[in-house]
Amino acid sequence: MKVTQVTVFLENRSGRLAEVAEVLGRAGIDIRGFSTTEAAEYGIVRLIVREPERACALLRQAGFTTRLSDVLCVRVPDEPGGLAAVLDELAECGVQVEHLYSVTARHICAAVSHIDRAVEILAGRVSLLSTDEVCEL
């Protein structure tokens, strides 16, 4: 089970992140998960929303550079070492985690190499969520 993530590339200047939130808010698109990273001149925002294709199109119309990609959303066991167990399973099978962020305390999104293999490895071992399930959290 895969979740579609919206990635937005933006200049690192005041108010630009607020513009992303405003574009989506005006369209009635609720942000359910997000991550931000920055460098000196630019930032990257990763978003989980119910309508990723529509969000991407609206942001492009507003002048943002965007991209859609598939990520996994995993319900992590609520115990010490729960995240480590999930990451160990991926590592043991040669699946590299490219980036990772929390949607809630027990739910993480992960971009991985070989996503289909990761789904196959984790299916039945951990709970993988769909976009709709993430948006209901």
C-alpha positions in Angstrom: 0.0 0.0 0.0 1.5 3.3 -1.1 0.7 6.9 -0.2 1.2 9.7 -2.7 3.4 12.6 -1.4 3.5 16.1 -2.8 6.9 17.6 -2.8 7.2 21.4 -3.2 10.4 23.2 -3.9 10.5 26.8 -2.9 12.8 29.7 -2.4 14.0 30.2 1.2 12.3 33.5 1.9 9.8 34.8 4.4 6.2 33.9 3.7 6.8 31.4 1.0 5.8 28.4 3.2 2.7 30.3 4.3 1.8 30.7 0.6 1.8 26.9 0.1 -0.6 26.5 3.1 -2.8 29.3 1.9 -3.2 27.9 -1.7 -4.2 24.5 -0.2 -6.4 26.0 2.5 -8.4 28.2 0.0 -9.0 25.0 -2.1 -10.3 23.1 1.0 -7.3 20.7 1.0 -6.3 19.7 4.5 -2.6 19.0 5.2 -2.5 15.7 7.1 1.3 15.3 7.3 4.3 17.4 6.4 8.0 17.7 6.6 10.2 20.7 5.8 13.9 20.9 5.1 16.0 23.8 4.1 19.3 24.9 2.6 20.7 28.4 2.3 18.7 29.3 -0.9 15.8 26.9 -1.1 13.5 24.7 1.0 11.7 21.4 0.4 8.2 20.7 1.7 6.7 17.3 1.7 3.0 17.0 2.1 0.4 14.3 2.6 -3.0 15.4 1.5 -6.2 13.7 0.5 -6.1 14.9 -3.1 -2.4 15.0 -4.0 -2.9 15.4 -7.8 -5.2 18.4 -7.3 -2.9 19.9 -4.7 0.0 19.6 -7.0 -1.9 21.2 -9.9 -3.0 24.1 -7.7 0.5 24.7 -6.4 1.9 24.6 -9.9 -0.7 27.2 -11.0 0.4 29.4 -8.1 4.0 29.2 -9.4 5.5 26.5 -7.3 7.7 23.7 -8.6 6.1 20.4 -7.4 6.5 16.7 -7.8 4.4 13.6 -6.9 6.1 10.5 -5.5 5.0 7.4 -3.6 5.9 6.8 0.0 5.0 4.3 2.7 3.0 5.2 5.7 3.6 2.7 8.5 1.9 2.3 11.9 4.9 1.8 14.2 4.5 -0.4 17.2 4.0 1.7 20.3 6.9 0.4 22.3 10.6 1.2 22.7 12.4 -0.1 19.6 9.2 -0.1 17.5 10.7 2.2 14.8 14.0 0.4 14.9 12.2 -2.9 14.2 10.6 -1.5 11.1 13.8 0.1 9.8 15.8 -3.1 10.5 13.4 -5.1 8.4 13.9 -2.8 5.5 17.7 -2.6 6.0 18.0 -6.4 6.1 16.4 -6.7 2.7 18.5 -3.9 1.1 15.8 -1.2 1.0 17.3 2.2 1.7 15.3 4.9 3.5 15.7 8.2 1.7 13.8 10.3 4.1 11.4 9.8 7.0 9.0 11.9 8.9 6.3 11.5 11.5 2.6 12.1 10.8 1.6 11.2 14.3 3.5 9.7 17.2 2.8 6.2 15.9 2.7 6.8 12.2 5.6 7.5 9.9 6.0 8.2 6.2 9.1 6.9 4.5 10.4 7.4 1.0 12.4 4.3 0.2 14.4 2.8 -2.6 12.5 -0.1 -4.2 9.1 0.8 -2.8 7.3 -2.2 -4.3 9.8 -4.5 -2.5 9.4 -2.6 0.7 5.6 -3.1 0.5 6.1 -6.8 -0.1 8.6 -7.0 2.8 6.4 -5.1 5.3 3.0 -6.4 4.3 1.6 -8.6 7.0 4.4 -7.6 9.4 3.3 -4.0 10.1 0.3 -2.0 9.3 0.7 -0.1 6.0 -1.8 2.7 5.6 -3.5 4.1 2.5 -3.8 7.8 1.7 -7.4 7.8 3.0 -6.3 6.1 6.2 -3.6 8.7 6.8 -6.0 11.5 6.1 -8.4 10.0 8.8 -5.7 10.1 11.5 
